[in-house]
């Protein structure tokens, strides 16, 4: 065992405090992981609202983003969050061209460069809410019998190649527990010839001990479609959560239909629940309105990607695929690209991959869908679409790696699900195993925003994050994700909701710790979300204050202005702790000997290709400083970023840094190095061939 070349004694404030020795275990047993910085560290570019793509993709902003040194890039697909189809180019064809409607396939040979693209709302939607702009509504409770929800026809056996069709469902959430004995369903084509009407046998939608129960008269066979009002219980059952489980499709299509997809799946115009009075009159408990705020909440298992030219959403933009590859943000490296799965067609995904490969754009990984767990759909439905889409794409580009599912969290539990099946990921992995195709998950991607609540003791949250990430990785393995499958954090940040911590020093500490910890545990790649400039907002909790996930404050024109902690943390990590480029880095275990506040100080040590050992030391205490006393021979280079370099002046949307300096840099030749509270320090040993220079006092660089 070899405990060299860098050791640090951490001494709390008082000089007589017992030293805490930080040792780096460079023995074979101490090797934690090996990685290459240019593929392991990256940033992500997401869809946005009207006009924001042009504001982001300016030479100034592109240069600012590239200066972070996070060389890899991932493209995020916001249309999948907004229940929209992605026209990745506006050149293409409709399945019903005479009416500019149907199933869209973008052209794989567009005549014009693709610089901007849009999402298209799905008019056969059954979800009241979505995870993007959330401006649309469910057609199941909109009060309009001319509209309808329809399930995804690509879940039919002719596309999934399964032995049997997949049941679909409609869930209704009433405002409060309500007596129910009658259901009214206005069917469209194709209707369900067999179905069950059910209630959740408890008031809590996250109680895994509860289950769906079929109403006493709720099992229906040989239904005829049309408009039906059906008594489902002799005596009313009080329930809040209701479900229609669709089991056998009629296979019927609207008059004049010539597209086979029109007769696959299930379609419903309107759904109502209530009681039938003694006078025989039905009293509806469902609110019907063409507004997600005013209608009774509904949620469905899947959605038909059929839409019209008129459904383009001008407020959901995606950067054009030519523009993203030609911008330079990818640094010439392969970009992780997405294809739509839940709300798009496999034909459209095929066309995109044909186009990108024909253009010779650098690709390595294709991510199928985005946040399917956040849509709270059936994991097996996503699995069926995943495999069917993958098979088509692999026929076009067999050498690419295909994976996903870009979970909104590595630990999503589904509401209204009984027992261990609540785990979305467990269900997805079980489905792949049941098809004998777990190996077709060539990488596993998930997003990591550890804190919904960014109020209270932020530094305690920083320390708790280590256990959160460990727990998630252990859970993935317990749920069946093979240890050898590469793990990718497709997006990371402090929280999915904004807050002041994102523009203060804890944001730098979180980034440094998350990357060091994830890579130590064998993580393959991690992509920072909020790559471009932004402004302070508050969107969730007043106590969180105003901030945003960004390395730069934006000026009035959306251009990168003041540099924030994530900028300097990114630079310290990518340019100082690590040697830039493709060189192999080896990450070794570190050990703290002695007593210290639990989790206050952590360190990550890498042996770089240039022969230097770099140790990144984080002091996550809000108040307590420590002292680092190197005992390695020779001089050391030291970089430090903390309260002497940065302070934030809160002022709502007008908040700005009151102190904004680069990290201090100096040379240490023995002696002690102070670790201020809230600080990030990188200590770099000299390579044997590097001549020593005289020590200098700390200075800004």
Secondary structure, DSSP 4 states (H G I P E B T S, - for coil): ----S-EEEEEESSTTSPPEEEEEE-SGGGEEEEEEHHHHEEEEE--BSTTHHHHHSSHHHHHHHHTT---EEEE--GGGTTTEEEESSS-EEEEEGGGTEEEEEE-TT-SS---EEEEEE-TT---S--SSS-----SSSSS-TT--EE--GGGSHHHH--SSPPPEEEEEEEEEEEEE-EEEEEE-SS-EEEEEEEEESSS-TT-TT--EEEEEEEEE-S---SEEEEE--SS-EEEEEEEEEEEEE-----TT---GGGGSS-EEEEEEEEEE-TTS-EEE-S---SSTTTSPEEEES-----EEGGGEEEEEEEE-HHHHHHSSTTTTSPEEEEE--TTS-HHHHHHHHHHHHHTT--EEEEEE-S-TGGGT--HHHHHHHHHHHHHHHHHH-TTSEEEEEEESSTTPBPTT--GGGGBHHHHHHHHHHHTT-GGG--EEEEEEE--S---S-HHHHHHHHHHHHHHHHHHHHHTT--TTSEEEEEEEES-SS--GGGGSHHHHHHHHHHHHHHHHTT--EEEES--S-B--B--S-GGG-SB-S-SEEE-TTS-EEEE-HHHHHHHIIIIIIS-SSS-EEEEEEEEEES--STTTEEEEEEE-TTS-EEEEEEE--SS--EEEEE-SSS-EEEEEESTTTEEEE--GGG-EEEEE-PPEEEEE-SS-EEE-TTEEEEEEEPPTTSPP------EE-
